[in-house]
Amino acid sequence: MTAPWNASVLTLFPEVFPGPLGQSLAGRALERGIWSLAAENIRGFATDRHRTVDDTPFGGGAGMVMRPDVLDAALAAVADARPCIYLTPRGVPLTQARVRELADGPGVVLLCGRYEGVDQRVIEARGLVEINIGDYVLSGGELPAMVLLDACVRLLPGVMGAAESADEESFAAGLLEYPHYTRPAEWQGRRVPEVLLSGHHAAIATWRRQQSERITRERRPELWAAHQSALRPAVISGAPVATVPGAP
């Protein structure tokens, strides 16, 4: 058996883990030893009797800042060859490409900030990778850590039932996913698109591709622009593109 994918989470609230990661695909994979999760309490690395982990910011301002000496000791206790990631709104966006890269590695060390954030010096000294999960602010890094872990774990070998499922999901090919339908074939006067009932696999594949392109173009123009840029060499080649009659 191959070595498990190891995740270490540094947090002030270790009791919230595994949370939803203990259920469904991630939970079953955790039980089977495909991946491991260790949540470490940052307060355990404080040196004073009050287990202080934060202090007032130099230069003034609201809130508190997590101390670099405490965080450095916590990181030193778990750091190895795995990338060390600090979940923060100012980080680079978490993308499916980054998720795949992390899932292909040995695991991750995740630092969950609180208060106003962490002292910049520990970020620089430890070479932390700053990542965000969206352009909004949360109370801490615990929920982003769960998001990142769930996204990675589901890509580990043996976690998902069908390997091809991950290849057709949103962002896997730079596009959003096509619509899905199941029984009944007609519901509340709405019918499943006829092409999906045809049994014509090539036509179905073309319809799904066209739907992915349409949805991406309408909802995420920046993804569509990037996709078009990536396709330019193929367009220049003059290769014909198949279409499904009546498809948008």
ROTORPA-694463 format. One record per residue (C-alpha): residue in one letter; y, z, x. Coordinates in steps of 0.5 Angstrom, whole numbers, plus 500, padded with zeros to 3 digits. Layout:
N
AYZX
...
REM end
This chain:
248
M500500500
T507498503
A512504504
P516506498
W523504497
N527510498
A534512495
S538518497
V543521492
L549525495
T552529489
L555535486
F550534480
P543533483
E540536476
V543529472
F538525476
P533522475
G536521468
P535514465
L531512471
G525517470
Q524512463
S521505462
L520500468
A524505473
G520511471
R514508471
A515505478
L517512480
E511515478
R507510481
G510511488
I514504488
W520507490
S522515491
L529518489
A532525492
A538528489
E541532495
N547537493
I553536497
R555544496
G549545500
F552543506
A559547505
T559553511
D564558507
R561563502
H564559496
R561553498
T568549498
V567542498
D574539497
D581541499
T589539497
P591532499
F595531505
G602528503
G602532496
G599529490
A595531484
G588533484
M583534490
V580531496
M573532498
R572534505
P570530511
D566535515
V562537509
L560530507
D559528514
A554534514
A551531508
L550524510
A547526517
A542530513
V539523510
A542518514
D537513517
A536505517
R538505510
P545502508
C550508506
I554506500
Y560510497
L561508489
T568508488
P573503484
R576500490
G570498493
V567491492
P564489486
L557490485
T553483484
Q546480483
A546477490
R548484493
V543488489
R538483491
E540484498
L539492497
A532491494
D529487499
G531493504
P528499506
G532503500
V539506500
V544512501
L549513495
L555518496
C557520489
G565522489
R568527485
Y576529484
E581524487
G575521492
V573523499
D577523506
Q578516509
R576519515
V568520513
I568513510
E570510517
A566514521
R560513517
G561506516
L560507509
V560501504
E565501498
I562498492
N564499485
I561497478
G567495474
D574495474
Y575502470
V575509473
L569514471
S569522472
G565521478
G560516482
E553519479
L553513473
P555508478
A549510482
M544510477
V547503475
L546501482
L539504483
D536501476
A539494478
C535494485
V529498482
R527493477
L527487483
L522491487
P515488487
G510490482
V516493477
M517488472
G511485468
A513477470
A516475476
E519469473
S523474469
A528476474
D529468476
E532467469
E536473468
S544472468
F547471475
A540470478
A543462479
G550464478
L550463471
L550467465
E543467461
Y541463455
P540466448
H534469446
Y530468439
T523471436
R520471430
P521470424
A523463425
E528464419
W532470418
Q538471413
G539464413
R539463420
R534458423
V532458430
P534452434
E529446433
V528445440
L525452441
L520450436
S518443439
G513445444
H517440449
H517444455
A522440459
A527439453
I527447452
A528448459
T534443459
W537446452
R537453456
R540450462
Q546447457
Q546454453
S547458460
E552453462
R556453456
I556461455
T558461463
R564456462
E567460456
R566467458
R566467465
P571462468
E571464475
L563464475
W563457472
A568455478
A564458483
H558455480
Q561448480
S563449487
A556450489
L554444485
R559439488
P554436493
A549435488
V554431484
I556427489
S549424490
G550421483
A543424480
P543423473
V543430468
A538430462
T541432456
V538434449
P541431443
G546435439
A546441444
P554443445
REM end
